[in-house]
Amino acid sequence: MIIVLLRYTGDVTPHRDAHVAWLREALAEGRLVTAGRQPDTGGVLIARGDRSEVEAWAAQDPYRLAGVAENTFVEFTPSMAAPGLESLLP
């Protein structure tokens, strides 16, 4: 799994609808586990896949394509999960 940290570098407002549609598509496909905003600064996404796949996917984010956000990637292998979230374990 990869934690994708999203940092705003410009005004994301005009691109928000396209960004949210991109996230919903990734949720439906099973690529995205969860996503949330960090007020005024960016967001946090947790995605399935290896790092190169997730980096390529994240490069298609409408925020990235518009040049108003940057990403940092943190790769990890979950070893514990709360009851009901066992499907997140390898």
Buried (B, 14 or more C-beta within 10 A) or exposed (E): BBBBBBEBEEEBEEBEEBBEEBBEEBEEEEBBBEBEEEEEEBBBBBBBBEEEEBBEBBEEBBBBBBEBBEBEBEEEEEEEEEEEEEEBEE
